[in-house]
Amino acid sequence: MNDTPAFPRPASEAHQHGMHNPQEGMTLRDYFAAKAMQGLLPQALKQDWSLVETAARSYAVADAMMKAREA
């Protein structure tokens, strides 16, 4: 579930672009967390959240999004 790639580049596509190695891409969970963090940063600054707390909240949102995809 949490290791689903967000932006994979299969070997055939990588070869077409002159690349020698395929890329697995970032995980979908990491992508969701990054997007969530963008939205949470203004609140984090107002609330004086630590970076660790902001990241934890971002991953909590990402985990909820991953769970919603299973429904």
Summary of the structure (lengths in Angstrom):
residues: 71
radius of gyration: 15.7
end to end distance: 12.7
largest distance: 47.7
contacts: 174
relative contact order: 0.17
helix: 65%
strand: 6%
